[in-house]
């Protein structure tokens, strides 16, 4: 088994939680995997109440996703970033030298209220590493 760095991008949708369960199974088969959960919240809007609510929602999504791994006794890293989801995922993966991105193929984002199909499409085409989409 080889050591690898895996980035799990989550938006709290059903498909992203299925992707978390998939990543958890991967860790069981290869404990050498170093996994990080990434949640991307929208950039600041300039409206304090809205920004605070979106930040709190991002934390909830992050906690919900991390809990998938905690329930299995797995220790992972996690982070919450702001910006355009596809761009943040791609740049975070490059900076962190991840060799694999896992994410839901499509779902309704609890952070944006929009389908993420275009996000996964962009990540597939622009990422410099392997991308696994989970349905």
N, C-alpha and C positions, 0 to 999 in steps of 0.2 A: 504494500500500500504506500502511496506517496502522499506527502504533505501538500495540501493545496489551500488556497485562500478563496472562499466562496462569499459572494455578496448576495444577500436576499433582500430584494426591494419589495416593500409591503405598503399597501394603501388601505389595509383593513377590510378589503372586499373578500367575499367568499373564496375567489380564486387565489388571492394572495395568501389566505390562511391555508389553503390546500398546498400552495407552494411551500409554506413553512413546514407543513407536515411532511412533505417530500424531502425537504432539506434535513429534517430531523432523522428521517430514515437513512439518508445518506451518511449522516454522522455515525449512526449505529453500525453501518457497514465499514466505515473508515474513520476511526476516532482521530486520525491525523488531520482532519479537516478543521481549518480555522474559519469560523463563520461569523459574519457581521450582518446584522439586520439594519437596513436603512429605510427610514420613512422620510418623505419629502413633503413639507408643508408649503403652502403658497407664500410668495414674497410678501413683505409688508405692504399693506394697502394704504397706510396713512391714517386709518381709523383705529384708534387704540382698542376699542371694545371688540371689533372684528378680528384684529390681529391677535388679541389675547385669546379669543375663542378658538381661532384656527390653531394656535400654538398648543392650547389645551387638548384639542381634538387630535393633533399630531402625537402628543404624549400618550393619549388613550390608545391610539392605534399601535404605537410602539410597545406599550405595556402588554396589550392583547397578543401581539405577535411573539414577543419574548416569552410570554407565558406558555406557548406551545412547547418551547424548549425546556423551560423550567419544569413542566409537568413530566418530562422524560429524564430529569436530572442532568440536563446538558447545560454547560456553561458557554455562553456566546457573548460577543460584543454587540453593542447597538448604538445607533446615533440618529438624531433628528436634524435634518438640514432644511433650508428654505430655498425656493426657486422653482424653475421649470423642471418637472419630474424627470423627463428623459435626459436633459442636459446634466442635471445633478447626478443621476445614476451613472451616466457614462463617465463624467469627470471624476467622480468619487472612485469608480472602479479603476481608472487609469492611475490616479494619485496613489491609491492603496495597493497597486500592482496585484489586483485580483485576477485569478485565472478562470473564473466562472461566475456568471450572474444567473440567479434563479428568480423568477417572478411569475405572477399570474398572467395568463394570456389576455384576459379581458375581465373587467369587472367595474362595478360602479364604485368610484372612489368616495370614501367617507370624508376625504379632505377637500375634494373639489366638486363632487356631485356630477361628475362626467365620466364617460367610458374611458378606460385607459388603453383601449386597443391601439390608438395612435402612439402612445408612450411605448408599448412593447414593440411595435413596428419600428419605431425610431431607434430603440436600443439594439434590436437585432441587427440593423443595418450599420450602425455607427460604433458599436462596441468593438474593442480590440481583443476580445476574449470569447470563450464559449458562452452561449446564452441558452438557458433551458426555460421554456414556457410551460406552465402547468395549467390544464383546463379544469 
